[in-house]
Amino acid sequence: MANLLKRHEFWLGMFIIALCLLLGWRSEEFFTFGNLYDLANNYAMLTILACGLFVVLIAGGIDISFPAMTIIAQYGMVVMLQK
């Protein structure tokens, strides 16, 4: 347990949980099904990209080319959808 309290990931998780609880306490609509569905739907692509970058960071190789390639792919998709 002492090792867990020393890890940055533990405190990041606690901060996210505390932030969710604070938002739920301040707004009655935060934990509604509609809001959670909208959050999941709107941020699905960014979540997938973040999970991929997370794996790269955990592996110890901070690779700047991954975010650059995703930005280029997103830009290309937007250009294709507008035509």
Biotite code that builds the C-alpha atoms (Angstrom):
import biotite.structure as struc

atoms = struc.array([
    struc.Atom([0.000, 0.000, 0.000], chain_id="A", res_id=1, res_name="MET", atom_name="CA", element="C"),
    struc.Atom([2.873, 2.368, 0.746], chain_id="A", res_id=2, res_name="ALA", atom_name="CA", element="C"),
    struc.Atom([4.241, 1.833, -2.764], chain_id="A", res_id=3, res_name="ASN", atom_name="CA", element="C"),
    struc.Atom([0.836, 2.620, -4.239], chain_id="A", res_id=4, res_name="LEU", atom_name="CA", element="C"),
    struc.Atom([0.676, 5.975, -2.461], chain_id="A", res_id=5, res_name="LEU", atom_name="CA", element="C"),
    struc.Atom([4.019, 6.961, -3.970], chain_id="A", res_id=6, res_name="LYS", atom_name="CA", element="C"),
    struc.Atom([2.902, 6.418, -7.569], chain_id="A", res_id=7, res_name="ARG", atom_name="CA", element="C"),
    struc.Atom([1.789, 9.348, -9.710], chain_id="A", res_id=8, res_name="HIS", atom_name="CA", element="C"),
    struc.Atom([-0.832, 7.207, -11.416], chain_id="A", res_id=9, res_name="GLU", atom_name="CA", element="C"),
    struc.Atom([-2.618, 6.603, -8.119], chain_id="A", res_id=10, res_name="PHE", atom_name="CA", element="C"),
    struc.Atom([-2.869, 10.310, -7.368], chain_id="A", res_id=11, res_name="TRP", atom_name="CA", element="C"),
    struc.Atom([-3.981, 11.073, -10.914], chain_id="A", res_id=12, res_name="LEU", atom_name="CA", element="C"),
    struc.Atom([-6.767, 8.505, -10.564], chain_id="A", res_id=13, res_name="GLY", atom_name="CA", element="C"),
    struc.Atom([-7.776, 9.963, -7.189], chain_id="A", res_id=14, res_name="MET", atom_name="CA", element="C"),
    struc.Atom([-7.854, 13.454, -8.713], chain_id="A", res_id=15, res_name="PHE", atom_name="CA", element="C"),
    struc.Atom([-10.090, 12.297, -11.573], chain_id="A", res_id=16, res_name="ILE", atom_name="CA", element="C"),
    struc.Atom([-12.453, 10.547, -9.152], chain_id="A", res_id=17, res_name="ILE", atom_name="CA", element="C"),
    struc.Atom([-12.554, 13.631, -6.902], chain_id="A", res_id=18, res_name="ALA", atom_name="CA", element="C"),
    struc.Atom([-13.223, 15.860, -9.908], chain_id="A", res_id=19, res_name="LEU", atom_name="CA", element="C"),
    struc.Atom([-16.102, 13.632, -11.043], chain_id="A", res_id=20, res_name="CYS", atom_name="CA", element="C"),
    struc.Atom([-17.584, 13.644, -7.550], chain_id="A", res_id=21, res_name="LEU", atom_name="CA", element="C"),
    struc.Atom([-17.270, 17.429, -7.342], chain_id="A", res_id=22, res_name="LEU", atom_name="CA", element="C"),
    struc.Atom([-18.948, 17.895, -10.719], chain_id="A", res_id=23, res_name="LEU", atom_name="CA", element="C"),
    struc.Atom([-21.700, 15.469, -9.742], chain_id="A", res_id=24, res_name="GLY", atom_name="CA", element="C"),
    struc.Atom([-22.257, 17.331, -6.494], chain_id="A", res_id=25, res_name="TRP", atom_name="CA", element="C"),
    struc.Atom([-22.368, 20.761, -8.175], chain_id="A", res_id=26, res_name="ARG", atom_name="CA", element="C"),
    struc.Atom([-24.609, 19.720, -11.072], chain_id="A", res_id=27, res_name="SER", atom_name="CA", element="C"),
    struc.Atom([-27.552, 17.345, -10.914], chain_id="A", res_id=28, res_name="GLU", atom_name="CA", element="C"),
    struc.Atom([-27.224, 16.597, -14.630], chain_id="A", res_id=29, res_name="GLU", atom_name="CA", element="C"),
    struc.Atom([-23.612, 15.366, -14.599], chain_id="A", res_id=30, res_name="PHE", atom_name="CA", element="C"),
    struc.Atom([-24.303, 11.722, -13.708], chain_id="A", res_id=31, res_name="PHE", atom_name="CA", element="C"),
    struc.Atom([-27.407, 11.369, -15.881], chain_id="A", res_id=32, res_name="THR", atom_name="CA", element="C"),
    struc.Atom([-27.455, 8.684, -18.559], chain_id="A", res_id=33, res_name="PHE", atom_name="CA", element="C"),
    struc.Atom([-27.890, 11.254, -21.313], chain_id="A", res_id=34, res_name="GLY", atom_name="CA", element="C"),
    struc.Atom([-24.834, 13.239, -20.264], chain_id="A", res_id=35, res_name="ASN", atom_name="CA", element="C"),
    struc.Atom([-22.651, 10.154, -19.852], chain_id="A", res_id=36, res_name="LEU", atom_name="CA", element="C"),
    struc.Atom([-23.785, 8.890, -23.264], chain_id="A", res_id=37, res_name="TYR", atom_name="CA", element="C"),
    struc.Atom([-23.012, 12.245, -24.890], chain_id="A", res_id=38, res_name="ASP", atom_name="CA", element="C"),
    struc.Atom([-19.561, 12.328, -23.275], chain_id="A", res_id=39, res_name="LEU", atom_name="CA", element="C"),
    struc.Atom([-18.772, 8.802, -24.451], chain_id="A", res_id=40, res_name="ALA", atom_name="CA", element="C"),
    struc.Atom([-20.097, 9.469, -27.943], chain_id="A", res_id=41, res_name="ASN", atom_name="CA", element="C"),
    struc.Atom([-18.368, 12.816, -28.451], chain_id="A", res_id=42, res_name="ASN", atom_name="CA", element="C"),
    struc.Atom([-14.985, 11.753, -27.102], chain_id="A", res_id=43, res_name="TYR", atom_name="CA", element="C"),
    struc.Atom([-14.784, 8.188, -28.439], chain_id="A", res_id=44, res_name="ALA", atom_name="CA", element="C"),
    struc.Atom([-12.203, 8.961, -31.123], chain_id="A", res_id=45, res_name="MET", atom_name="CA", element="C"),
    struc.Atom([-10.033, 11.045, -28.798], chain_id="A", res_id=46, res_name="LEU", atom_name="CA", element="C"),
    struc.Atom([-10.224, 8.299, -26.181], chain_id="A", res_id=47, res_name="THR", atom_name="CA", element="C"),
    struc.Atom([-8.971, 5.713, -28.665], chain_id="A", res_id=48, res_name="ILE", atom_name="CA", element="C"),
    struc.Atom([-6.100, 7.996, -29.678], chain_id="A", res_id=49, res_name="LEU", atom_name="CA", element="C"),
    struc.Atom([-5.270, 8.734, -26.047], chain_id="A", res_id=50, res_name="ALA", atom_name="CA", element="C"),
    struc.Atom([-5.168, 5.007, -25.249], chain_id="A", res_id=51, res_name="CYS", atom_name="CA", element="C"),
    struc.Atom([-2.709, 4.464, -28.088], chain_id="A", res_id=52, res_name="GLY", atom_name="CA", element="C"),
    struc.Atom([-0.496, 7.309, -26.893], chain_id="A", res_id=53, res_name="LEU", atom_name="CA", element="C"),
    struc.Atom([-0.800, 6.013, -23.330], chain_id="A", res_id=54, res_name="PHE", atom_name="CA", element="C"),
    struc.Atom([0.643, 2.660, -24.409], chain_id="A", res_id=55, res_name="VAL", atom_name="CA", element="C"),
    struc.Atom([3.561, 4.442, -26.090], chain_id="A", res_id=56, res_name="VAL", atom_name="CA", element="C"),
    struc.Atom([4.243, 6.525, -22.981], chain_id="A", res_id=57, res_name="LEU", atom_name="CA", element="C"),
    struc.Atom([3.999, 3.527, -20.636], chain_id="A", res_id=58, res_name="ILE", atom_name="CA", element="C"),
    struc.Atom([6.463, 1.632, -22.826], chain_id="A", res_id=59, res_name="ALA", atom_name="CA", element="C"),
    struc.Atom([8.945, 4.391, -22.065], chain_id="A", res_id=60, res_name="GLY", atom_name="CA", element="C"),
    struc.Atom([9.277, 5.836, -25.536], chain_id="A", res_id=61, res_name="GLY", atom_name="CA", element="C"),
    struc.Atom([7.883, 9.348, -25.667], chain_id="A", res_id=62, res_name="ILE", atom_name="CA", element="C"),
    struc.Atom([7.213, 9.424, -29.372], chain_id="A", res_id=63, res_name="ASP", atom_name="CA", element="C"),
    struc.Atom([6.177, 12.798, -30.750], chain_id="A", res_id=64, res_name="ILE", atom_name="CA", element="C"),
    struc.Atom([5.449, 11.348, -34.187], chain_id="A", res_id=65, res_name="SER", atom_name="CA", element="C"),
    struc.Atom([2.303, 9.581, -32.910], chain_id="A", res_id=66, res_name="PHE", atom_name="CA", element="C"),
    struc.Atom([0.352, 12.781, -32.070], chain_id="A", res_id=67, res_name="PRO", atom_name="CA", element="C"),
    struc.Atom([1.634, 14.411, -35.261], chain_id="A", res_id=68, res_name="ALA", atom_name="CA", element="C"),
    struc.Atom([0.375, 11.524, -37.389], chain_id="A", res_id=69, res_name="MET", atom_name="CA", element="C"),
    struc.Atom([-3.031, 11.545, -35.693], chain_id="A", res_id=70, res_name="THR", atom_name="CA", element="C"),
    struc.Atom([-3.380, 15.287, -36.284], chain_id="A", res_id=71, res_name="ILE", atom_name="CA", element="C"),
    struc.Atom([-2.530, 14.818, -39.962], chain_id="A", res_id=72, res_name="ILE", atom_name="CA", element="C"),
    struc.Atom([-5.025, 11.943, -40.228], chain_id="A", res_id=73, res_name="ALA", atom_name="CA", element="C"),
    struc.Atom([-7.751, 14.012, -38.551], chain_id="A", res_id=74, res_name="GLN", atom_name="CA", element="C"),
    struc.Atom([-7.076, 16.951, -40.855], chain_id="A", res_id=75, res_name="TYR", atom_name="CA", element="C"),
    struc.Atom([-7.179, 14.698, -43.906], chain_id="A", res_id=76, res_name="GLY", atom_name="CA", element="C"),
    struc.Atom([-10.488, 13.193, -42.792], chain_id="A", res_id=77, res_name="MET", atom_name="CA", element="C"),
    struc.Atom([-12.030, 16.635, -42.254], chain_id="A", res_id=78, res_name="VAL", atom_name="CA", element="C"),
    struc.Atom([-10.917, 17.741, -45.714], chain_id="A", res_id=79, res_name="VAL", atom_name="CA", element="C"),
    struc.Atom([-12.363, 14.573, -47.271], chain_id="A", res_id=80, res_name="MET", atom_name="CA", element="C"),
    struc.Atom([-15.677, 14.963, -45.416], chain_id="A", res_id=81, res_name="LEU", atom_name="CA", element="C"),
    struc.Atom([-16.080, 18.564, -46.554], chain_id="A", res_id=82, res_name="GLN", atom_name="CA", element="C"),
    struc.Atom([-15.854, 17.607, -50.240], chain_id="A", res_id=83, res_name="LYS", atom_name="CA", element="C"),
])
